[in-house]
């Protein structure tokens, strides 16, 4: 485990975050065998478990605190929280919705363009579609994705 620390919650734009101590970051970098790009982590915030991703923005590594993390703890910007944090080696796979998979299988250009997208963008599209509730909304958004993938 990388370690424990206390940190004040800040906000940038609409995104609450904490900065990590140098020793914690170095331990996570060592365990992850990298110090660039998004780094998956897991831990606890005031004893509530979470999984998240460390990202570097404006020259600083930040642990963003999403809504479920804050709601579970009742924390708000300006509060100080106790953290346990470590690198999470578990692969995070976002499944592709069968309707998107079917649409891509019927359109070679769209499929090729989807596969050329950066991994994070593919994941973002799959995650977004996976959260949609109604069949109508899902189909409408798949149509938009297909249009984006086939437009020149």
Secondary structure in CASP SS format (residue, H / E / C, confidence):
PFRMAT SS
TARGET T0000
AUTHOR 0000-0000-0000
METHOD secondary structure of the structure
MODEL  1
X C 1.00
X C 1.00
X E 1.00
X E 1.00
X E 1.00
X E 1.00
X E 1.00
X E 1.00
X C 1.00
X E 1.00
X E 1.00
X E 1.00
X C 1.00
X C 1.00
X E 1.00
X E 1.00
X E 1.00
X E 1.00
X E 1.00
X C 1.00
X C 1.00
X H 1.00
X H 1.00
X H 1.00
X H 1.00
X H 1.00
X H 1.00
X H 1.00
X H 1.00
X H 1.00
X H 1.00
X H 1.00
X C 1.00
X C 1.00
X C 1.00
X C 1.00
X C 1.00
X C 1.00
X E 1.00
X E 1.00
X E 1.00
X E 1.00
X E 1.00
X E 1.00
X E 1.00
X C 1.00
X C 1.00
X E 1.00
X E 1.00
X E 1.00
X E 1.00
X E 1.00
X E 1.00
X E 1.00
X E 1.00
X E 1.00
X E 1.00
X C 1.00
X C 1.00
X E 1.00
X E 1.00
X E 1.00
X E 1.00
X E 1.00
X C 1.00
X C 1.00
X H 1.00
X H 1.00
X H 1.00
X H 1.00
X H 1.00
X H 1.00
X H 1.00
X C 1.00
X C 1.00
X C 1.00
X C 1.00
X C 1.00
X C 1.00
X E 1.00
X E 1.00
X E 1.00
X E 1.00
X E 1.00
X E 1.00
X E 1.00
X E 1.00
X C 1.00
X C 1.00
X C 1.00
X C 1.00
X C 1.00
X C 1.00
X C 1.00
X C 1.00
X C 1.00
X C 1.00
X H 1.00
X H 1.00
X H 1.00
X H 1.00
X H 1.00
X H 1.00
X H 1.00
X H 1.00
X C 1.00
X C 1.00
X H 1.00
X H 1.00
X H 1.00
X H 1.00
X H 1.00
X H 1.00
X H 1.00
X H 1.00
X H 1.00
X C 1.00
X C 1.00
X H 1.00
X H 1.00
X H 1.00
X H 1.00
X H 1.00
X H 1.00
X H 1.00
X H 1.00
X H 1.00
X H 1.00
X H 1.00
X H 1.00
X H 1.00
X C 1.00
X C 1.00
X C 1.00
X H 1.00
X H 1.00
X H 1.00
X H 1.00
X H 1.00
X H 1.00
X H 1.00
X H 1.00
X H 1.00
X H 1.00
X H 1.00
X H 1.00
X H 1.00
X H 1.00
X H 1.00
X H 1.00
X C 1.00
X C 1.00
END
